[in-house]
Structures are given as structure tokens and as C-alpha cells.
């Protein structure tokens, strides 16, 4: 059985079919990420731990400029199905929010994650140096955190791992020109590895360019298993155990 540790659901999506198709491919646990106030409110209402659907609430760097205060996030995180603080971080590729505002909000949410004892799920795009420095200076030594959609190279992976990170890989790892990501994967220990889709974005080969969905986890996983010289069965077991431990999921017996 597989766990998709990072996906997004749009309001117009047929959520029931998305989960049905995923379960048909043995993807049975999901972490749905909130990225804005409206998004977080909507996904909190979709949480269904009895059927493996968990959520995370945070403010994406694209909308960091909309931040007012943490009060709504404090309320959402009282829900036991809300397992992580995210998606938060820095995005210097698009710069939809001013960088100083991104950094300020990122620090606030990291502090909040520590306060409520939940792991942060971090978006880091074209912002490694600032992102690394903020994480290192803000989180206590050894505090668990996740770098989602790892897209850098071996040196960045090494620095994150040395800082205690768990790294999550998605469809990018299947792309022909993404050898840098596979370099990072090569040095990531299996017990510090998670798998995600980042649906509806970044569909893996052979679906690249199409709308991504959790049902495509096995395509990502097969490439990861090949790169890590392990079996698909062992990878499924290990990464689901990692997800259960990292996010404190409580699978139904």
C-alpha cells in the first residue's frame, strides 16, 4: 500500500473519483495540503482519517502577502486530522509575494509548527540559501521537517539531510532532464524518504503534461525503486512506515 504525502484538491475536482482511482492503484493514505485561507478551510472539511485522508494547513509563499495573523490556522490545527504545517516556504522563481514578506511569514509558521509540535512541510524553489538559513536558525536542533518536491542536486540534499530533513520526491524524478534530482535521491537514506504526487501538478512519465493525480504514485515509485536498487514492495512498506511515523498517521486496522 502507498501513501501520497502531498497533493492538492481543487474545488471543481471530483474528489470521490480521485480517491477511488488512487485506491484502485493501492494508494490508500493521503495528505492534502492547504495553501491559502480559503483552501485550508475547504480541505479541513474534506478530512476523513477513517479512510486515510489527512490534511495540512499553511500559507504558500505565493500568497504570503495576504497574511494577517495565525488565528485561523490555530483553529484548523485543533482538528486531529490536521497533521502538518504547510505548505509553507519560499519561492523566488515566481516572486508572487515580496521576498521579505515571504521570509517573515515563513519564520512565523516555523515557530508556529514548533509551538504546536507538528512538522512543517516546506516549499523551496530557487531559494535554497535563504530557506536553509531560516530553517537552521528557527527550528530547534533535530526538529523534524520535510522538504517537499525536492528539485535541487546532491549538495543541497546533503545539507538538508545533515540538518535532519526528510526529503520527498515526486514525478520530477522520472523526467529525462532531472538527473540533478536523482543525484539527490541517490544519497537520501530510505528511512528519510517520502513519495508524493504534488497533484494536480508534475505528472510523472508517461503522463507528463497531463493533470496529475494520486493514482500515479506507482509510476513515481517504480523509478525511485530502480534508482535505490530496492523492490517496489519494500519501497511501499518503507515509505508508508516513514509517513505514518513522520505525520503521526493512525492507519485503520
N, C-alpha and C positions, 0 to 999 in steps of 0.2 A: 504494500500500500504506500502511496505517495502523499506528500504534503506540499501544497503550493504556498510558500511563505510570503508571497507578495503579489497581490492583484488588486485591480480597481474595477468597480462596477458602476456603469453609467445609469442614470435614471431610466433611460429607454431600453436597457438591456432586458432580455428575458432571463431573469435570474434563475428561475427554476430549471430551465433548459441548460443553462451554463453549468450548473451543479450536476444535473443529471448526466450530461455528456462527460463531465470530468469523472464522475464515479464509475461510469462505464469503462473508463481507462485506468481504474484503480487509484484515482486521486480522491482521497477521502477526507482530507483536512485542508482548511483554507484560512489564510489571514488576509482580510480585506482592509486596505489602507484608506484612511481619510486624509484629504489634502487641504480642505478649506472648512469653514464653519458649516456651510450648507451640506457639504459632502459628509462630514463627520456625523451630523445629525441624522442623515439618511442611512448611513451604513450601520450606525448603532441600532437602528430599528430592524436591520436585517440579520443581526447576530443570532445564531442558533447553535449554541455549543453542543446540544444533544445530537446534532447532525454534522458536527465538525466545522461549523462556520464561526470563526472568531474575527475580531476586529481590532484595529489600532486607530488612535485619534491623534492628529498633529496638524501642523500648518506647513505646507510645502513652501520651499523658498520662492517659488514663483509668486506666491501671494503673501509674502512676509510683510509687505507694506500695508496689508489690511489688518494687521494685529492690533488689538485693543488691550485685552487682558487675558488671563488664564482661566477666568471663572467658568466659561462653558466647558473647557477641557477638564477642569476639576470635576464637574458634574458627570461628564461622559465616562471618566475613568473610575467612577464608583461602580460602574457596571462590571460584574465579574467576567463578562465575555470580552472586555477590552483589555488586551494583553500586552500592548506596547505603546510607546510614544512615537508616533510617526504618521506620516512621513515628514521628516524634518531634515534640515541641512543647508547646503549651499549650492547654487547653480550659477556659475559665471559664464556659461555658454549662451544662455538667453538673456540673463540680466533683466528679467521682468520686474524685479524689485531692486532698489538700490543696494549695493553690496554692503554698505554699513548697516542698513536695516536688516538684511539677511543675517549678518553676523550677530547682531544684537538679539534677534528673535531665536536664532539657533542656540545661543548660550542660555537664554531663558528656558527653552524647552529641555535642554540637557539638565539644567538644575532641577526642573520640574520632574524629570524622569527619576533622578536620584531621590528626590523628596518622596515620591510615591512608590519607589522601589520597583520600577519597571524598566525594561531595556529600551533604549532608543533605536529606532530604525532610521538610518542616515542615508540621505541622498547627497552624493558628492560628484559634481560634474564640472570639470575644468577648474577645480578649486581645491586641489589636494593640499597645498601648503597651508592655506588658511583653515581648512577643515581639520586637518591633522592637529594643528597648533591649538585650535579651540577645544577639540576633544581631549587632547593631552592635558590642557590646563584646567579644564572644567570637571571632567569625570574623575572620581576617586580612582586610585590605582587598583586595577583588577576589576573594575565595574564592567559588566557585560554590555556590549554594544554590537550592532550589526551594520556592516557596510552593504547596503542593498545594491543590486545591479552592478557588481564590480566591473569596471571598464578601463582600468589602468594597466599597469605592467608589473613585472616581478619586483622591482624596487619598492613600489608603493604597497604591493601586497605584503612584502616583508615588514615594512614599517608598521602597517596596520596590525599584522599578526603579532609583532613584538609588543605592541601596545595592548594586546588582549582581544582583538576583534574576532568576530565571526564574519566570514565573507559569504555572500550569496551570489549565485551565478544564474543567469537566465539565457534566453535564446541567443544573445550575443556570442556566447561560447561556440555556437555552431557556424557562425559567419566565416567565410573563407578568409577575410582580411583581418580577423580578430586574433591573430597569433599572440598579441600582447596579453589579451585576457587569458588565453590558455597558458601563457607563461606564469601568470599569477595563480591560476588554478593548480599548476604543477607543484607549487610549494605550499599549497593550503592543506593542512592536515585534515583527514576525513572527519575528525571529531570537531572541526571548526568550520564545517561546510554546510551550507543550506542551498536548496534549489527553489527557484521562483519562476513565474512567467512574466511578471510586470504587465499582465494583460490589462487592457487590450493592445498594449504596445509590444514591439520587439518580438514578433512571432519567429520561432526557430525555422531553420531549413527543415522540411521542404515547403513551409508555409510563409516564408519571409515575404513581407509586403502585404500580407493579409491581416485581418483582425485576429489578434492573439486571444487565447482562452486557456483556462486551466487544464483542459483535456490534452493540451500539447506538452505537458510536463514530461511524458516518456521520451519524446524526441530530444529534449534538452538533457535528460538523464542519461540516455544512451551515449551521447557524445562525452559527457562527464565521466561515465564509467569507462569508456575507451581510453580517455586521457589519463585516468587514475589507475588503470590496469586492475580494475575490480569488476565483479559481476554486477549486473543490473539488480539482482535480488539483494545482494549485500548493500548496494548503494541505497536502495529503497529503505531497507531496515535502518541503516546508519543515519541517513538524513532525517528520517521521521523521528527516530530517537533524539537526534540533535534538536529538532524543532520542539518536541514535547518538553525537553529539558530547558531549552532557551526561553521559550514563551510560557512555560508552565501550563501547557495544554493538558487537559484531562480527558483522554480518549474514552469514549463509551465502550464498555465491555460487550 
